[in-house]
Amino acid sequence: PTLDAYDTHAAQYAQDWLDQAAPDDMYALLEQHFSPGPTADVGCGAGRDTAWLASRGFDVRGYDASAALL
């Protein structure tokens, strides 16, 4: 049921997520403790954080069970 809900409402879910403020506290921790390199974003949804990682030089791949969100 959860996957069906994500697939059915993917566009709205993705927009709601993109409309939220960026998690700057998490991004600061990532920049402090991780170095760019091969990275997996598991449960990436529409890819907001995947895009942020890529913009910081991470060789990132996003994975999500919802094909509609990808």
Jmol script that loads the backbone (N, CA, C; Angstrom):
load data "model"
ATOM      1  N   PRO A   1       0.811  -1.210   0.000  1.00  0.00           N
ATOM      2  CA  PRO A   1       0.000   0.000   0.000  1.00  0.00           C
ATOM      3  C   PRO A   1       0.867   1.293   0.000  1.00  0.00           C
ATOM      4  N   THR A   2       1.979   1.259   0.708  1.00  0.00           N
ATOM      5  CA  THR A   2       2.819   2.455   0.768  1.00  0.00           C
ATOM      6  C   THR A   2       3.397   2.770  -0.606  1.00  0.00           C
ATOM      7  N   LEU A   3       3.950   1.776  -1.264  1.00  0.00           N
ATOM      8  CA  LEU A   3       4.532   1.979  -2.586  1.00  0.00           C
ATOM      9  C   LEU A   3       3.470   2.433  -3.583  1.00  0.00           C
ATOM     10  N   ASP A   4       2.285   1.845  -3.500  1.00  0.00           N
ATOM     11  CA  ASP A   4       1.190   2.274  -4.380  1.00  0.00           C
ATOM     12  C   ASP A   4       0.845   3.748  -4.143  1.00  0.00           C
ATOM     13  N   ALA A   5       0.859   4.171  -2.889  1.00  0.00           N
ATOM     14  CA  ALA A   5       0.557   5.575  -2.582  1.00  0.00           C
ATOM     15  C   ALA A   5       1.623   6.493  -3.166  1.00  0.00           C
ATOM     16  N   TYR A   6       2.902   6.135  -3.017  1.00  0.00           N
ATOM     17  CA  TYR A   6       3.971   6.951  -3.604  1.00  0.00           C
ATOM     18  C   TYR A   6       3.830   7.015  -5.124  1.00  0.00           C
ATOM     19  N   ASP A   7       3.584   5.874  -5.743  1.00  0.00           N
ATOM     20  CA  ASP A   7       3.467   5.847  -7.202  1.00  0.00           C
ATOM     21  C   ASP A   7       2.256   6.636  -7.692  1.00  0.00           C
ATOM     22  N   THR A   8       1.140   6.524  -6.991  1.00  0.00           N
ATOM     23  CA  THR A   8      -0.087   7.197  -7.400  1.00  0.00           C
ATOM     24  C   THR A   8       0.011   8.721  -7.248  1.00  0.00           C
ATOM     25  N   HIS A   9       0.696   9.164  -6.203  1.00  0.00           N
ATOM     26  CA  HIS A   9       0.750  10.595  -5.889  1.00  0.00           C
ATOM     27  C   HIS A   9       2.169  11.146  -6.002  1.00  0.00           C
ATOM     28  N   ALA A  10       2.966  10.577  -6.881  1.00  0.00           N
ATOM     29  CA  ALA A  10       4.386  10.934  -6.973  1.00  0.00           C
ATOM     30  C   ALA A  10       4.611  12.417  -7.242  1.00  0.00           C
ATOM     31  N   ALA A  11       3.894  12.992  -8.169  1.00  0.00           N
ATOM     32  CA  ALA A  11       4.115  14.402  -8.517  1.00  0.00           C
ATOM     33  C   ALA A  11       3.847  15.312  -7.324  1.00  0.00           C
ATOM     34  N   GLN A  12       2.749  15.082  -6.618  1.00  0.00           N
ATOM     35  CA  GLN A  12       2.425  15.923  -5.463  1.00  0.00           C
ATOM     36  C   GLN A  12       3.417  15.693  -4.324  1.00  0.00           C
ATOM     37  N   TYR A  13       3.752  14.434  -4.076  1.00  0.00           N
ATOM     38  CA  TYR A  13       4.721  14.117  -3.028  1.00  0.00           C
ATOM     39  C   TYR A  13       6.060  14.796  -3.322  1.00  0.00           C
ATOM     40  N   ALA A  14       6.521  14.708  -4.565  1.00  0.00           N
ATOM     41  CA  ALA A  14       7.797  15.311  -4.937  1.00  0.00           C
ATOM     42  C   ALA A  14       7.747  16.825  -4.769  1.00  0.00           C
ATOM     43  N   GLN A  15       6.655  17.442  -5.192  1.00  0.00           N
ATOM     44  CA  GLN A  15       6.548  18.903  -5.056  1.00  0.00           C
ATOM     45  C   GLN A  15       6.512  19.323  -3.595  1.00  0.00           C
ATOM     46  N   ASP A  16       5.775  18.589  -2.773  1.00  0.00           N
ATOM     47  CA  ASP A  16       5.726  18.890  -1.337  1.00  0.00           C
ATOM     48  C   ASP A  16       7.128  18.822  -0.727  1.00  0.00           C
ATOM     49  N   TRP A  17       7.890  17.821  -1.120  1.00  0.00           N
ATOM     50  CA  TRP A  17       9.246  17.646  -0.595  1.00  0.00           C
ATOM     51  C   TRP A  17      10.154  18.775  -1.073  1.00  0.00           C
ATOM     52  N   LEU A  18      10.042  19.129  -2.345  1.00  0.00           N
ATOM     53  CA  LEU A  18      10.879  20.197  -2.892  1.00  0.00           C
ATOM     54  C   LEU A  18      10.518  21.562  -2.311  1.00  0.00           C
ATOM     55  N   ASP A  19       9.273  21.745  -1.888  1.00  0.00           N
ATOM     56  CA  ASP A  19       8.833  23.010  -1.306  1.00  0.00           C
ATOM     57  C   ASP A  19       9.306  23.196   0.137  1.00  0.00           C
ATOM     58  N   GLN A  20       9.722  22.119   0.785  1.00  0.00           N
ATOM     59  CA  GLN A  20      10.220  22.229   2.158  1.00  0.00           C
ATOM     60  C   GLN A  20      11.599  22.879   2.162  1.00  0.00           C
ATOM     61  N   ALA A  21      11.914  23.517   3.259  1.00  0.00           N
ATOM     62  CA  ALA A  21      13.253  24.102   3.411  1.00  0.00           C
ATOM     63  C   ALA A  21      14.305  22.998   3.330  1.00  0.00           C
ATOM     64  N   ALA A  22      15.420  23.329   2.716  1.00  0.00           N
ATOM     65  CA  ALA A  22      16.519  22.360   2.617  1.00  0.00           C
ATOM     66  C   ALA A  22      17.033  22.028   4.020  1.00  0.00           C
ATOM     67  N   PRO A  23      17.463  20.785   4.228  1.00  0.00           N
ATOM     68  CA  PRO A  23      17.969  20.373   5.539  1.00  0.00           C
ATOM     69  C   PRO A  23      19.431  20.821   5.720  1.00  0.00           C
ATOM     70  N   ASP A  24      19.618  22.117   5.909  1.00  0.00           N
ATOM     71  CA  ASP A  24      20.971  22.661   5.983  1.00  0.00           C
ATOM     72  C   ASP A  24      21.805  22.050   7.093  1.00  0.00           C
ATOM     73  N   ASP A  25      21.160  21.650   8.203  1.00  0.00           N
ATOM     74  CA  ASP A  25      21.913  21.018   9.288  1.00  0.00           C
ATOM     75  C   ASP A  25      22.483  19.671   8.843  1.00  0.00           C
ATOM     76  N   MET A  26      21.695  18.898   8.095  1.00  0.00           N
ATOM     77  CA  MET A  26      22.192  17.619   7.584  1.00  0.00           C
ATOM     78  C   MET A  26      23.290  17.848   6.550  1.00  0.00           C
ATOM     79  N   TYR A  27      23.100  18.834   5.671  1.00  0.00           N
ATOM     80  CA  TYR A  27      24.107  19.125   4.665  1.00  0.00           C
ATOM     81  C   TYR A  27      25.419  19.545   5.315  1.00  0.00           C
ATOM     82  N   ALA A  28      25.354  20.324   6.377  1.00  0.00           N
ATOM     83  CA  ALA A  28      26.571  20.748   7.083  1.00  0.00           C
ATOM     84  C   ALA A  28      27.297  19.541   7.660  1.00  0.00           C
ATOM     85  N   LEU A  29      26.558  18.599   8.221  1.00  0.00           N
ATOM     86  CA  LEU A  29      27.183  17.387   8.758  1.00  0.00           C
ATOM     87  C   LEU A  29      27.818  16.551   7.660  1.00  0.00           C
ATOM     88  N   LEU A  30      27.137  16.435   6.536  1.00  0.00           N
ATOM     89  CA  LEU A  30      27.695  15.678   5.423  1.00  0.00           C
ATOM     90  C   LEU A  30      29.001  16.311   4.935  1.00  0.00           C
ATOM     91  N   GLU A  31      29.015  17.627   4.819  1.00  0.00           N
ATOM     92  CA  GLU A  31      30.233  18.304   4.363  1.00  0.00           C
ATOM     93  C   GLU A  31      31.363  18.169   5.373  1.00  0.00           C
ATOM     94  N   GLN A  32      31.017  18.106   6.649  1.00  0.00           N
ATOM     95  CA  GLN A  32      32.035  18.004   7.702  1.00  0.00           C
ATOM     96  C   GLN A  32      32.621  16.598   7.805  1.00  0.00           C
ATOM     97  N   HIS A  33      31.809  15.579   7.615  1.00  0.00           N
ATOM     98  CA  HIS A  33      32.239  14.216   7.926  1.00  0.00           C
ATOM     99  C   HIS A  33      32.440  13.301   6.718  1.00  0.00           C
ATOM    100  N   PHE A  34      32.068  13.735   5.529  1.00  0.00           N
ATOM    101  CA  PHE A  34      32.182  12.881   4.352  1.00  0.00           C
ATOM    102  C   PHE A  34      32.954  13.583   3.252  1.00  0.00           C
ATOM    103  N   SER A  35      33.664  12.795   2.476  1.00  0.00           N
ATOM    104  CA  SER A  35      34.395  13.306   1.324  1.00  0.00           C
ATOM    105  C   SER A  35      33.719  12.805   0.054  1.00  0.00           C
ATOM    106  N   PRO A  36      33.734  13.625  -0.997  1.00  0.00           N
ATOM    107  CA  PRO A  36      33.126  13.177  -2.246  1.00  0.00           C
ATOM    108  C   PRO A  36      33.730  11.865  -2.733  1.00  0.00           C
ATOM    109  N   GLY A  37      32.895  11.033  -3.260  1.00  0.00           N
ATOM    110  CA  GLY A  37      33.276   9.737  -3.790  1.00  0.00           C
ATOM    111  C   GLY A  37      32.015   8.984  -4.143  1.00  0.00           C
ATOM    112  N   PRO A  38      32.130   7.713  -4.461  1.00  0.00           N
ATOM    113  CA  PRO A  38      30.947   6.921  -4.784  1.00  0.00           C
ATOM    114  C   PRO A  38      29.953   6.928  -3.622  1.00  0.00           C
ATOM    115  N   THR A  39      28.710   7.274  -3.920  1.00  0.00           N
ATOM    116  CA  THR A  39      27.694   7.439  -2.877  1.00  0.00           C
ATOM    117  C   THR A  39      26.358   6.931  -3.390  1.00  0.00           C
ATOM    118  N   ALA A  40      25.614   6.255  -2.528  1.00  0.00           N
ATOM    119  CA  ALA A  40      24.253   5.817  -2.854  1.00  0.00           C
ATOM    120  C   ALA A  40      23.277   6.595  -1.994  1.00  0.00           C
ATOM    121  N   ASP A  41      22.257   7.143  -2.610  1.00  0.00           N
ATOM    122  CA  ASP A  41      21.159   7.787  -1.888  1.00  0.00           C
ATOM    123  C   ASP A  41      19.982   6.827  -1.973  1.00  0.00           C
ATOM    124  N   VAL A  42      19.836   6.012  -0.941  1.00  0.00           N
ATOM    125  CA  VAL A  42      18.798   4.989  -0.909  1.00  0.00           C
ATOM    126  C   VAL A  42      17.523   5.614  -0.344  1.00  0.00           C
ATOM    127  N   GLY A  43      16.450   5.495  -1.107  1.00  0.00           N
ATOM    128  CA  GLY A  43      15.206   6.154  -0.735  1.00  0.00           C
ATOM    129  C   GLY A  43      15.235   7.609  -1.169  1.00  0.00           C
ATOM    130  N   CYS A  44      15.776   7.860  -2.352  1.00  0.00           N
ATOM    131  CA  CYS A  44      16.039   9.223  -2.819  1.00  0.00           C
ATOM    132  C   CYS A  44      14.790  10.002  -3.202  1.00  0.00           C
ATOM    133  N   GLY A  45      13.651   9.323  -3.378  1.00  0.00           N
ATOM    134  CA  GLY A  45      12.453  10.042  -3.788  1.00  0.00           C
ATOM    135  C   GLY A  45      12.684  10.761  -5.108  1.00  0.00           C
ATOM    136  N   ALA A  46      12.328  12.039  -5.149  1.00  0.00           N
ATOM    137  CA  ALA A  46      12.477  12.821  -6.375  1.00  0.00           C
ATOM    138  C   ALA A  46      13.901  13.322  -6.588  1.00  0.00           C
ATOM    139  N   GLY A  47      14.781  13.121  -5.615  1.00  0.00           N
ATOM    140  CA  GLY A  47      16.196  13.389  -5.833  1.00  0.00           C
ATOM    141  C   GLY A  47      16.747  14.719  -5.353  1.00  0.00           C
ATOM    142  N   ARG A  48      16.051  15.425  -4.472  1.00  0.00           N
ATOM    143  CA  ARG A  48      16.560  16.709  -3.992  1.00  0.00           C
ATOM    144  C   ARG A  48      17.938  16.555  -3.361  1.00  0.00           C
ATOM    145  N   ASP A  49      18.080  15.600  -2.459  1.00  0.00           N
ATOM    146  CA  ASP A  49      19.364  15.424  -1.775  1.00  0.00           C
ATOM    147  C   ASP A  49      20.403  14.798  -2.700  1.00  0.00           C
ATOM    148  N   THR A  50      19.954  13.967  -3.623  1.00  0.00           N
ATOM    149  CA  THR A  50      20.857  13.397  -4.622  1.00  0.00           C
ATOM    150  C   THR A  50      21.477  14.522  -5.449  1.00  0.00           C
ATOM    151  N   ALA A  51      20.656  15.480  -5.852  1.00  0.00           N
ATOM    152  CA  ALA A  51      21.152  16.626  -6.621  1.00  0.00           C
ATOM    153  C   ALA A  51      22.135  17.450  -5.799  1.00  0.00           C
ATOM    154  N   TRP A  52      21.847  17.640  -4.520  1.00  0.00           N
ATOM    155  CA  TRP A  52      22.755  18.401  -3.659  1.00  0.00           C
ATOM    156  C   TRP A  52      24.103  17.691  -3.569  1.00  0.00           C
ATOM    157  N   LEU A  53      24.084  16.380  -3.349  1.00  0.00           N
ATOM    158  CA  LEU A  53      25.334  15.615  -3.270  1.00  0.00           C
ATOM    159  C   LEU A  53      26.124  15.736  -4.568  1.00  0.00           C
ATOM    160  N   ALA A  54      25.449  15.607  -5.701  1.00  0.00           N
ATOM    161  CA  ALA A  54      26.126  15.713  -6.996  1.00  0.00           C
ATOM    162  C   ALA A  54      26.752  17.096  -7.169  1.00  0.00           C
ATOM    163  N   SER A  55      26.061  18.132  -6.700  1.00  0.00           N
ATOM    164  CA  SER A  55      26.589  19.492  -6.839  1.00  0.00           C
ATOM    165  C   SER A  55      27.821  19.716  -5.976  1.00  0.00           C
ATOM    166  N   ARG A  56      28.047  18.832  -5.010  1.00  0.00           N
ATOM    167  CA  ARG A  56      29.209  18.928  -4.120  1.00  0.00           C
ATOM    168  C   ARG A  56      30.316  17.948  -4.527  1.00  0.00           C
ATOM    169  N   GLY A  57      30.182  17.335  -5.698  1.00  0.00           N
ATOM    170  CA  GLY A  57      31.230  16.479  -6.218  1.00  0.00           C
ATOM    171  C   GLY A  57      31.103  15.004  -5.897  1.00  0.00           C
ATOM    172  N   PHE A  58      30.021  14.604  -5.256  1.00  0.00           N
ATOM    173  CA  PHE A  58      29.819  13.191  -4.967  1.00  0.00           C
ATOM    174  C   PHE A  58      29.373  12.484  -6.242  1.00  0.00           C
ATOM    175  N   ASP A  59      29.927  11.313  -6.495  1.00  0.00           N
ATOM    176  CA  ASP A  59      29.506  10.472  -7.614  1.00  0.00           C
ATOM    177  C   ASP A  59      28.314   9.659  -7.107  1.00  0.00           C
ATOM    178  N   VAL A  60      27.149  10.277  -7.119  1.00  0.00           N
ATOM    179  CA  VAL A  60      25.990   9.737  -6.422  1.00  0.00           C
ATOM    180  C   VAL A  60      25.004   9.091  -7.388  1.00  0.00           C
ATOM    181  N   ARG A  61      24.393   8.022  -6.915  1.00  0.00           N
ATOM    182  CA  ARG A  61      23.314   7.345  -7.629  1.00  0.00           C
ATOM    183  C   ARG A  61      22.122   7.274  -6.679  1.00  0.00           C
ATOM    184  N   GLY A  62      20.952   7.639  -7.172  1.00  0.00           N
ATOM    185  CA  GLY A  62      19.745   7.581  -6.365  1.00  0.00           C
ATOM    186  C   GLY A  62      18.975   6.300  -6.619  1.00  0.00           C
ATOM    187  N   TYR A  63      18.448   5.732  -5.561  1.00  0.00           N
ATOM    188  CA  TYR A  63      17.647   4.511  -5.639  1.00  0.00           C
ATOM    189  C   TYR A  63      16.365   4.719  -4.850  1.00  0.00           C
ATOM    190  N   ASP A  64      15.249   4.330  -5.454  1.00  0.00           N
ATOM    191  CA  ASP A  64      13.976   4.413  -4.750  1.00  0.00           C
ATOM    192  C   ASP A  64      13.075   3.304  -5.269  1.00  0.00           C
ATOM    193  N   ALA A  65      12.271   2.747  -4.398  1.00  0.00           N
ATOM    194  CA  ALA A  65      11.356   1.672  -4.782  1.00  0.00           C
ATOM    195  C   ALA A  65      10.223   2.190  -5.668  1.00  0.00           C
ATOM    196  N   SER A  66       9.961   3.495  -5.629  1.00  0.00           N
ATOM    197  CA  SER A  66       8.895   4.078  -6.432  1.00  0.00           C
ATOM    198  C   SER A  66       9.453   4.544  -7.775  1.00  0.00           C
ATOM    199  N   ALA A  67       9.104   3.820  -8.812  1.00  0.00           N
ATOM    200  CA  ALA A  67       9.542   4.213 -10.161  1.00  0.00           C
ATOM    201  C   ALA A  67       8.972   5.574 -10.543  1.00  0.00           C
ATOM    202  N   ALA A  68       7.789   5.901 -10.064  1.00  0.00           N
ATOM    203  CA  ALA A  68       7.169   7.178 -10.394  1.00  0.00           C
ATOM    204  C   ALA A  68       7.935   8.355  -9.791  1.00  0.00           C
ATOM    205  N   LEU A  69       8.506   8.178  -8.615  1.00  0.00           N
ATOM    206  CA  LEU A  69       9.303   9.245  -8.019  1.00  0.00           C
ATOM    207  C   LEU A  69      10.641   9.417  -8.739  1.00  0.00           C
ATOM    208  N   LEU A  70      11.201   8.321  -9.206  1.00  0.00           N
ATOM    209  CA  LEU A  70      12.470   8.424  -9.934  1.00  0.00           C
ATOM    210  C   LEU A  70      12.285   9.191 -11.212  1.00  0.00           C
TER     211      LEU A  70
END
end "model"
wireframe off; spacefill off
backbone 0.3
color backbone group
